[in-house]
Amino acid sequence: MRLPLTTGTTSRASGAPFSGTAARPAVLLGAARVPDVSFSLLGPLRVRVDGRDVPFPESRQLTVLAVLLTEADRAVPVSRLVDAVWGGTPPVTAEKQIQTCVWRLRKAWTEAGGPPDLIETVRGGYLLRVSDAHLDTRQFEAHRERGRAAAPDNLEGTVEHYRAALALFRGEPLAGLGSRGLAPVAAYWAERRLALLEECFDAELALGRHRELVGELSLLVEEHPLREQLRGRLMTALYLSDRRADALAAYRAGRAALVSRVGLDPCAGLQDLHQRIIDGRPVRLYGGTGGGAGHAAREASGTTR
């Protein structure tokens, strides 16, 4: 299964800011009215036409639509759709039922005022065309690229774009769809969110917002106790907030979780951070690998904040 690793066919590295997933008023193109159709995968799958949700009564239709959206602007073989809906045990009428699902998808958003030709029938399958501005996963990637491009000279801009990207999530990606074929896609976007959160925390720590981050980081560490990157950022935020004892307690809790669940000690980076906090030495703002805000890492002391 191919995952949506690109932002689509159009570069969004420059140009006007995004308006997010909120629908814009329909525009006029000559005498023809062009409805605004948007798709959201970063939460329960949602289709909106001119700001109104389009209901789909059957999860089978949503599964077909979700696959077409993860492969937007690319032809999807009918066999791929069959596998996503039924796994390894499709009925003999599977291809016919896929045709019915596509017909019902077209009918649903046409009745809601959308165009009937969003899904094209191509040789051996179907293709869904969607612009970057109307698919939340592409908006996410474009905000991420812009945020990285702003660092390290404009960390305020970095945080603004990162937070705009993160705000596109409305819960777990593709929530409510039980297709095993879509599980890797949902996991991919969940990981994408956490990785961007970590970059965002780096930028915000570099901006001196450690006290404001403690609550959010504490909740995330509780939710992901084995994710050492998040725990390191929590320890850093606590230390820079003159809460050295709490920072050390966070390390001990993380070490206990790692040892009991997977039989491992914390990574070298977390151990080094722990020792610096014990010694009362300056710490590098946790992270600093990869692109974007990580390059803004600098040394800071918990005793001066």
Buried (B, 14 or more C-beta within 10 A) or exposed (E): BEEBEEBBEEEBEEEEEBEBBEBEEBEEEEEEEEBBBBBBBBBBBBBBBBEEEBEBEEBBBBBBBBBBBBBBBBBBBBBBBBBBBBEEEBEEEBBEBBBBBBEBBBEBBBEBBBEEEBBEEEEEBBBBBBBBBBBBBBBBBBBBBBBBBBBBEBBEBBBBBBBBBBEBBBEBBBEEBEBEBBEEBBBBBBEBBBEBBBBBBBBBBBBEBBBEBBEBBBEBBEEEBEBBBBBBBBBBBBBBBBBBEBBBEBBEBBBEBBEEEEEEEBEEBBBBBBEBBEEEEBBBBBBBEEEBBBBBBEEBEBEEB
